Amino acid sequence: MPRQIDFRSVSTHPADEVYATMVDPDYLRARLERVGGPGAALLEHSADVQGARYRLRLGLDSKDLPSVVRSVLSGNLTIERNERWTRQDSGRYVGEVDVTIHGAPASATGGMRLRDLPDGGSELNVRADAQVSVPLIGGKIEGVIAEQVQRLLTAETAFTQEWLAGNAR
């Protein structure tokens, strides 16, 4: 049974500014360098007035994995993340994300929403489902994945706030 992941962050910056940052290739490369792990890279990127799509590679060092995960997988994990964003109108964006973990029976899919808040600033919501196809311990591994995704999204959000403040460039 898939494990649901919910993440929410709030920014003092408007959604249009946050979106422009989140899909900027220079920002993405800098973010990957800071929090993307071993072998992180921006693999593909395209954007126009309607939206953006990009493919990222992230890495997770095996020493940072719990023993239950290391018992199923050997070596570092290579994660591929595809994001697609669509502009709905000024201050409102929706997105989809697909994640695969190479060499592992694990994946995640979900949706994202970025919108202006009525009193200023913006809010990003991410909801995804992680699924692991391993009998008996799959649920435990899904829990580990959910925890790692929460940590990554928190780190990415902190980096984004630094970038928007001009401190991460």
C-alpha positions as CSV (number, residue, x, y, z in Angstrom):
1,M,0.0,0.0,0.0
2,P,1.5,3.4,-1.0
3,R,2.7,5.8,1.7
4,Q,1.3,9.3,1.3
5,I,3.7,12.3,1.6
6,D,2.3,15.7,2.3
7,F,4.5,18.8,2.4
8,R,3.6,22.5,2.8
9,S,5.8,25.6,2.8
10,V,5.0,29.3,3.0
11,S,7.1,32.1,1.5
12,T,6.9,35.9,1.9
13,H,7.5,36.1,-1.8
14,P,4.6,36.0,-4.4
15,A,3.9,32.8,-6.3
16,D,5.1,34.3,-9.6
17,E,8.5,35.1,-8.1
18,V,8.8,31.7,-6.4
19,Y,7.8,29.9,-9.6
20,A,10.3,31.9,-11.7
21,T,13.0,30.9,-9.3
22,M,12.0,27.2,-9.0
23,V,12.1,26.6,-12.8
24,D,15.3,28.7,-13.4
25,P,18.1,26.4,-14.6
26,D,20.8,28.3,-12.8
27,Y,18.8,28.0,-9.5
28,L,18.2,24.3,-10.2
29,R,21.9,23.6,-10.7
30,A,22.8,25.5,-7.6
31,R,20.2,23.7,-5.5
32,L,21.4,20.3,-6.8
33,E,24.9,21.2,-5.9
34,R,23.9,22.1,-2.4
35,V,21.3,19.4,-1.5
36,G,21.2,17.0,-4.5
37,G,23.8,14.4,-3.2
38,P,26.4,12.4,-5.1
39,G,26.1,12.7,-8.9
40,A,23.3,15.3,-8.8
41,A,22.6,17.0,-12.1
42,L,20.0,18.8,-14.2
43,L,19.4,16.4,-17.1
44,E,16.8,18.2,-19.1
45,H,15.0,21.6,-18.9
46,S,12.5,23.4,-21.0
47,A,10.2,26.4,-20.2
48,D,7.9,28.8,-21.9
49,V,5.0,31.1,-20.9
50,Q,2.7,28.1,-20.3
51,G,4.9,26.2,-17.9
52,A,8.1,24.3,-17.5
53,R,9.4,20.7,-17.3
54,Y,12.7,19.4,-16.1
55,R,14.4,16.2,-15.2
56,L,16.8,16.0,-12.2
57,R,19.2,13.3,-11.0
58,L,19.8,13.1,-7.3
59,G,22.0,10.8,-5.2
60,L,21.8,9.4,-1.8
61,D,24.9,8.0,-0.1
62,S,24.3,4.4,1.2
63,K,25.8,5.3,4.5
64,D,22.9,7.7,5.1
65,L,20.3,4.9,4.6
66,P,18.8,2.8,7.4
67,S,19.8,-0.9,7.5
68,V,16.4,-2.0,6.3
69,V,17.0,-0.2,3.0
70,R,20.6,-1.3,2.8
71,S,19.5,-5.0,3.2
72,V,17.5,-4.7,-0.1
73,L,19.8,-2.3,-2.1
74,S,23.5,-2.1,-2.4
75,G,25.5,1.0,-3.0
76,N,24.4,4.6,-3.4
77,L,20.9,5.4,-4.7
78,T,20.4,7.3,-7.9
79,I,17.1,9.0,-8.0
80,E,15.5,10.5,-11.1
81,R,12.8,13.2,-10.6
82,N,10.6,14.6,-13.4
83,E,8.7,17.8,-12.7
84,R,6.1,19.4,-15.0
85,W,4.6,22.8,-14.1
86,T,1.7,24.6,-15.7
87,R,0.7,28.2,-15.2
88,Q,-3.0,28.5,-14.5
89,D,-3.1,32.2,-14.2
90,S,-1.2,34.9,-12.4
91,G,-0.1,33.6,-9.0
92,R,-1.3,30.1,-9.5
93,Y,0.6,27.0,-10.8
94,V,0.0,23.3,-10.7
95,G,2.6,20.6,-11.2
96,E,3.2,16.9,-11.4
97,V,6.2,14.9,-10.2
98,D,7.3,11.4,-10.9
99,V,10.3,9.8,-9.1
100,T,12.1,6.6,-9.9
101,I,14.9,5.0,-7.9
102,H,17.3,3.2,-10.3
103,G,17.8,-0.4,-9.4
104,A,15.1,-0.4,-6.8
105,P,11.5,-1.5,-6.8
106,A,10.4,1.9,-5.6
107,S,8.7,5.0,-7.1
108,A,6.7,8.0,-6.2
109,T,4.1,10.1,-8.1
110,G,2.3,13.2,-7.0
111,G,1.0,16.7,-7.5
112,M,2.2,20.2,-6.6
113,R,0.4,23.5,-6.2
114,L,1.9,26.9,-5.8
115,R,-0.4,29.8,-5.2
116,D,-0.6,33.3,-3.8
117,L,-2.0,33.7,-0.3
118,P,-4.8,36.3,0.3
119,D,-2.7,38.3,2.8
120,G,0.5,38.2,0.7
121,G,3.3,35.7,0.1
122,S,2.7,32.3,-1.3
123,E,2.2,28.6,-0.4
124,L,3.6,25.5,-2.0
125,N,1.8,22.2,-1.4
126,V,3.2,18.8,-2.4
127,R,1.3,15.5,-2.1
128,A,2.8,12.3,-3.4
129,D,2.5,8.6,-2.9
130,A,5.6,6.5,-2.4
131,Q,5.4,2.8,-3.4
132,V,7.8,0.0,-2.8
133,S,7.2,-3.5,-4.2
134,V,9.1,-5.6,-1.7
135,P,7.1,-8.3,0.2
136,L,7.0,-8.0,4.0
137,I,9.3,-4.9,4.4
138,G,7.9,-2.7,1.6
139,G,5.8,-0.6,4.0
140,K,8.9,0.0,6.2
141,I,10.9,1.1,3.2
142,E,8.0,3.4,2.1
143,G,8.2,5.0,5.5
144,V,11.9,5.6,5.1
145,I,11.3,7.1,1.6
146,A,8.6,9.4,3.0
147,E,11.0,10.6,5.7
148,Q,13.8,11.2,3.2
149,V,11.5,13.1,0.8
150,Q,10.3,15.3,3.7
151,R,13.9,16.1,4.6
152,L,14.8,16.8,1.0
153,L,11.8,19.1,0.5
154,T,12.7,21.0,3.7
155,A,16.3,21.5,2.5
156,E,15.1,22.6,-0.9
157,T,12.7,25.0,0.6
158,A,15.4,26.5,2.8
159,F,17.7,26.9,-0.2
160,T,14.9,28.5,-2.2
161,Q,14.3,31.1,0.6
162,E,18.0,31.8,0.7
163,W,18.1,32.2,-3.1
164,L,15.1,34.5,-3.1
165,A,16.8,36.6,-0.4
166,G,19.9,36.8,-2.6
167,N,22.1,34.9,-0.1
168,A,22.6,31.6,-2.0
169,R,24.1,33.0,-5.3
